[in-house]
């Protein structure tokens, strides 16, 4: 009997089924020790239905039986079932049963039930046991009753590091970080050594609040305790530095993690993608898959596809698509939204639409991505068709939907339709237009030459002084040669945005379009006198996996002579065909 009990405790779940069958065959299920072992095995492996069947069939149950079943329900997320079973219990609960019942109450934020269990634990004398008192602290913190949690801590006979960790986590979650840091200091003063759970909440707060100085201090303490090399702490440290724009520190923290998990790699890839270093993002992805054999998850693919989108690297995007096609057993809507976006950003609208059509389900992001894709490619009518399909599926549009539609109408010259969409936002869908929608509308009217109407909208919606709107209008004035409105807007733009080159460049272009070269010279002198410098535009070309940057009047490329020769050979046939 003891042998079967030992085997049940140590064996994997598949063998546990066989041992359970052997128990039934030999008639040993009447022994409470054996049944408890079977019940505990099923409960710990998440097979609560099998565990409950064993529990119900037991002729005799002791505290271990109840503890295993209540704990099993709590750990698999069946918190109400755990509390219901606890209420049916006739035996006196032990500390493990009280702890599980309190954990279930905490998960449900069921304060009243938690208080009743607290009262029972006081009557039975278990409230001061650290296992129960720590659960009480967590329960009160989860329910937002920090003072009650502190009261439990004050009455604890022997508070331990788990007690302090529960208080720290609770204060951070209840938006009282100062008290969390005070408890951390008290923990150190009492001679307790902080563990990874002590640091994770505090570092997480530093990440959200952009408090880099405090975060670096905690990082130093984590290094002393050799906790920075654990994935749990290392990943949070990476996130903190990423939020603080310290990309070198992100990579340094990553390299120090001993057993990197998929979250470590995701944080690194996402950080470099965010900092526009897409080349490194792609390199890290290859290292993750090929050298470290870490299986990417949905977040990995979403991040790396975003990097491909930014770089317009369709070659890498297609490789990732092929990898997904070969290896994925299921299809996550977020990943396929990223695929649609990648193909659209790389100019392959047909591929984007194919992926969209093959998706088993679409969410709001899917529809918005496809509308934006068609809109950015100048296919306004196709974008409107997608919007109609979206409405037919009863998906409610949001502000992003209308941004995509207005851009689509703008790029396709569908001014009347664009105005209708803009006016229907609040009337039909209760969505108040924001500055982005308004900029699209003004730009659309300006491109169509309806400058006076655009000005009326600006006055109506009180966006007269927004630099983006003024810039759009000034560009439209240049396009249609309207010097009167253009000069007025240029002066206004210089007042609201004096520290950028845009107003000077737009004004110079406006004068140039009308041949007013003296005024062009004056505008350029104003730009030079302002001390501002216009950043030159550049082209980025992918060559065999490497990215070459070409800037106007920059001849520093090592292969510049070869490039000039190729351009020369291309130039000849073009001229010849032109003459024909």
CORHU-V457569 format. One record per helix or strand. SS is the DSSP state (a for helix, b for strand). FROM is the first residue (numbers start at 0). TO is the last residue. If there is no record, write none. Layout:
BEGIN
((SS;FROM;TO) (SS;FROM;TO))
END
This chain:
BEGIN
((a;1;9) (a;12;25) (a;27;29) (a;31;43) (a;47;56) (a;62;74) (a;78;87) (a;94;107) (a;110;123) (a;129;141) (a;145;153) (a;160;172) (a;176;188) (a;195;208) (a;211;223) (a;230;242) (a;246;255) (a;261;273) (a;277;290) (a;297;310) (a;313;326) (a;332;344) (a;348;357) (a;363;375) (a;379;391) (a;398;411) (a;414;428) (a;434;446) (a;450;459) (a;466;479) (a;482;495) (a;501;512) (a;516;529) (b;537;542) (b;545;550) (a;559;578))
END
